[in-house]
Amino acid sequence: MKILTLDVGGTAVKAALLDEENRLSDVREFPSQPGPAPVLVQHALNAAGAYDDYDVLAVSMTGQIDHATQTVLFRSTLQPGEKPEYPVGEVLRQDVGKPVYVLNDANAATLGEGCFGAARGCRNFLCLTYGTGVGGGIVLDGNLLTGHRGIAGEIGYMVTHVGGLDGKYDQRGAYQQYASTTALVREGRRVVPELENARQLFDWLPTAPALQRVVDNWVDEIVEGLRSLTYIFDPECFVLGGGVMEREDVLEQVRKRYYGYASPFMKGVELVRAQLGNRAGMYGAAAFARWAMAHSDDTKRIGCFISEK
């Protein structure tokens, strides 16, 4: 059985075929642009139309998605006039004439890392991606935590500063307002107004010592969130992703600060770098499709099939 797996983003649709041996082949990228759910679905269909030899379509895309009904419930990037709910799975299925499985992009990345990447062998872990915001997914006892409506795991909206900075959906003081790469650059510009991005910030550290305080504070914000999540979920490991986490110095600072706390809750918890990069969503969507086909009588649960490290 061949799975065509798509990761539908606002600038590109990544596509590939996954075979029974978990090998990706015919990897391609197609242009896309931000827009309402019907526009994103059309981008997915354009990509799918370039492939002929596949049996199942698996899709990772942005939005709070009820995986049981394959419906987008709402999106943080809702466009003016766009209806909150959209039957993504049904629309795709009618067009391609094959089984279709759709999953939120952060949850797909989490499944990808759990089934094929950095969290293989872990039955309890959290995956966090630091970028424009903070995306997240949670696996407990080998199952993806989806919640009542399938939208659990929005770690970026966790409030870490009561009465803090404004965010979407009145999420004042949300974690991602302080721990995202966007937050790092925002605070860096208070020191160096011409700063453009995080890569430039780290390049300028040797000549702008004040930026080190910005980085230190940002790492503290990351770790405070991880500490709270540790107390709540008691994970085996955290998988940390996003471009900035590919820097060894950043990951080491996070580890040092996290393990610096004397709490026994932190003992034995691993902090590991995500391994799959921008292919995590494709791997995870395919893993979800496999699970859903094998467990059609249990549409609420999503298992992360565990392979040994």
C-alpha positions in Angstrom: 0.0 0.0 0.0 1.3 3.4 -1.0 0.4 6.5 0.9 0.6 9.9 -0.7 1.3 12.2 2.2 1.0 16.0 2.0 2.1 18.7 4.4 0.0 21.8 3.4 1.6 25.1 4.5 1.0 28.7 3.7 3.9 29.0 1.3 4.4 25.4 0.0 2.8 22.0 -0.1 5.4 19.2 0.6 4.5 15.9 -0.9 5.9 12.4 -1.0 5.0 8.7 -1.3 5.5 6.5 1.8 5.8 2.7 1.2 5.4 -0.3 3.5 9.1 0.0 4.5 8.5 3.6 5.7 10.6 5.0 2.9 9.7 8.3 1.4 10.1 8.6 -2.4 9.2 11.0 -5.1 9.5 13.9 -2.7 8.3 17.2 -4.3 7.3 20.7 -3.3 4.5 22.7 -4.8 3.8 26.5 -4.3 0.9 27.6 -2.1 -0.3 30.7 -0.4 -2.1 31.6 2.8 -5.9 31.6 2.5 -9.2 30.2 3.8 -9.6 26.4 4.2 -11.0 25.9 0.7 -7.9 27.6 -0.8 -5.6 25.3 1.2 -7.6 22.3 0.1 -7.2 23.3 -3.5 -3.5 23.6 -3.0 -3.6 20.0 -1.7 -5.6 18.8 -4.7 -3.1 20.5 -7.0 -0.3 18.5 -5.4 -2.2 15.3 -5.3 -3.0 15.6 -9.0 0.7 15.3 -9.8 0.7 11.7 -8.5 -1.0 8.7 -10.0 0.2 5.6 -8.2 -1.1 5.7 -4.6 -3.8 4.1 -2.5 -4.5 6.5 0.3 -4.1 10.3 0.8 -2.8 11.6 4.1 -2.8 15.3 4.8 -1.2 17.5 7.5 -2.5 21.0 7.6 -3.0 24.0 9.8 -6.1 24.5 11.9 -7.9 22.9 14.8 -9.1 19.7 13.2 -11.6 17.1 14.5 -9.8 14.0 13.2 -12.8 11.8 13.7 -15.0 13.9 11.3 -12.1 15.2 9.3 -13.4 18.7 9.8 -11.5 22.0 10.4 -13.2 23.5 13.4 -11.4 26.8 13.4 -8.1 28.3 12.4 -6.0 31.0 14.0 -5.5 32.5 10.5 -9.3 32.6 9.8 -9.8 34.9 6.8 -12.6 37.6 6.7 -15.9 35.9 5.7 -14.5 32.4 6.2 -16.7 30.0 8.0 -15.1 28.4 11.0 -16.0 24.8 10.1 -15.0 23.2 6.8 -15.3 19.5 5.9 -11.8 19.1 4.5 -11.8 15.3 4.4 -15.1 15.0 2.6 -14.1 17.6 0.0 -10.7 15.9 -0.7 -12.3 12.4 -0.7 -14.9 13.4 -3.3 -12.2 14.7 -5.6 -9.5 12.0 -5.4 -11.8 9.1 -5.0 -9.6 7.4 -2.4 -9.5 7.1 1.4 -8.4 10.5 2.9 -7.1 11.2 6.4 -6.4 14.7 7.7 -4.6 15.8 10.9 -3.5 19.0 12.4 0.0 19.9 11.4 1.5 20.1 15.0 -0.1 16.7 15.9 1.2 15.3 12.6 4.7 16.4 13.5 4.4 14.9 16.9 3.3 11.5 15.5 6.1 11.7 12.9 8.8 12.2 15.6 7.2 9.5 17.8 6.9 6.9 15.0 10.0 7.6 13.0 12.1 10.2 14.7 13.5 11.5 17.9 10.9 10.0 20.2 11.0 6.4 18.9 10.6 4.1 21.9 9.0 6.8 24.1 5.4 6.2 25.2 5.0 9.5 27.0 6.4 12.6 25.4 5.7 16.1 24.2 6.8 17.7 21.0 7.2 21.5 20.8 8.2 23.5 17.8 9.5 27.0 18.3 9.0 29.4 15.4 6.4 32.1 14.6 4.5 30.7 17.6 4.9 27.5 19.6 3.3 24.4 18.2 2.8 21.3 20.3 1.6 17.8 20.5 1.3 15.3 23.4 1.6 11.5 23.5 0.5 9.7 26.6 0.7 5.9 27.1 1.4 5.6 23.4 -1.7 7.6 22.2 -1.9 11.1 20.9 -3.8 13.3 23.3 -6.6 14.9 21.3 -9.2 16.0 23.8 -13.0 16.2 23.6 -13.1 17.8 20.2 -9.7 16.7 18.9 -8.0 20.0 19.5 -5.8 19.3 22.5 -2.1 20.2 22.6 -2.2 23.9 21.8 0.7 24.5 24.1 1.5 27.9 22.6 -1.7 29.3 24.2 -0.8 28.1 27.7 -0.8 31.2 29.9 2.6 31.8 31.6 2.2 35.5 32.4 -1.1 36.6 33.9 -1.9 40.0 32.5 0.9 39.8 30.0 1.2 40.5 26.3 -1.8 40.3 24.1 -2.3 37.4 21.8 -5.0 35.9 19.6 -8.3 34.8 21.1 -7.7 37.0 24.1 -4.8 34.8 25.1 -3.0 37.5 27.1 0.3 36.3 28.5 0.4 33.1 26.4 3.6 31.0 26.3 4.3 31.7 22.6 4.2 35.5 23.3 7.4 34.9 25.3 9.1 31.7 24.1 8.6 31.7 20.3 11.4 32.7 17.9 9.1 35.7 17.1 9.4 36.8 20.7 13.1 36.4 20.7 13.5 38.7 17.7 11.0 41.2 19.1 13.0 41.6 22.3 16.2 41.6 20.3 15.0 44.6 18.4 14.7 46.6 21.6 18.5 46.3 21.8 19.3 46.4 18.1 16.5 48.0 16.1 17.8 46.9 12.7 17.7 43.2 13.7 15.9 41.2 11.1 15.8 37.6 12.3 17.0 35.0 14.8 19.9 33.9 12.7 21.2 37.4 12.5 20.7 37.8 16.3 23.0 34.9 17.0 25.6 36.1 14.5 25.7 39.4 16.2 26.1 38.1 19.8 29.9 38.4 19.9 29.7 42.1 19.1 26.4 43.0 21.0 26.7 41.6 24.5 23.3 43.1 25.4 21.7 40.5 23.1 23.0 37.8 25.4 20.7 39.0 28.1 17.8 38.8 25.6 18.8 35.2 24.8 19.1 34.3 28.5 15.7 35.7 29.3 14.2 33.9 26.3 15.7 30.5 27.3 14.2 31.1 30.8 10.8 31.5 29.2 11.2 28.3 27.3 12.3 26.4 30.4 9.5 27.8 32.6 7.0 26.3 30.1 8.8 23.0 30.1 8.8 22.9 33.8 5.0 23.4 34.0 4.4 20.7 31.4 6.7 18.3 33.3 4.6 18.7 36.5 1.4 18.1 34.5 2.4 15.2 32.2 5.4 13.5 33.7 7.0 12.8 30.2 9.9 10.6 29.3 11.2 13.2 27.0 10.5 16.5 25.3 11.2 16.7 21.5 12.2 20.3 20.7 12.0 21.5 17.1 12.1 24.6 15.0 15.1 26.2 13.2 16.5 27.8 16.3 16.6 24.5 18.2 19.0 23.2 15.5 21.7 25.3 17.2 23.6 23.2 19.6 24.3 26.2 21.9 20.6 26.9 22.2 19.7 23.4 23.1 22.5 23.1 25.6 21.4 26.3 27.3 17.8 25.0 27.6 19.1 21.7 29.0 21.4 23.4 31.5 18.6 25.7 32.7 16.1 22.9 32.9 18.3 20.4 34.7 19.5 23.2 37.0 16.3 22.9 39.0 16.6 20.6 42.0 13.0 19.2 41.6 12.9 15.4 41.3 10.2 15.8 38.7 13.0 16.8 36.1 15.1 13.8 36.9 15.4 11.4 34.0 13.5 13.6 31.5 15.3 13.8 28.2 15.4 17.0 26.2 16.1 16.0 22.6 16.3 17.7 19.3 13.6 16.9 16.6 15.1 14.7 13.9 12.7 14.9 10.9 12.8 18.6 10.2 10.3 19.7 7.6 9.4 16.1 6.8 7.9 15.4 10.2 4.4 16.4 9.1 4.5 14.1 6.1 5.6 11.2 8.2 3.1 11.9 10.9 0.1 12.3 8.5 1.0 8.9 6.9 1.3 7.3 10.4 -2.2 8.6 11.2 -3.6 7.2 8.0 -2.2 3.8 8.8 -3.5 3.8 12.3 -7.0 5.0 11.2 -7.3 2.3 8.6 -6.3 -0.4 11.1 -8.6 1.0 13.8 -11.7 2.1 11.9 -13.9 1.1 14.9 -12.1 3.5 17.2 -12.2 7.0 15.6 -11.4 8.9 18.7 -8.1 7.4 19.5 -4.8 7.9 17.6 -2.0 5.5 18.5 1.6 6.2 18.0 3.0 2.8 17.0 6.2 2.5 18.9 9.4 1.2 17.4 12.5 0.7 19.4 15.3 3.3 19.4 
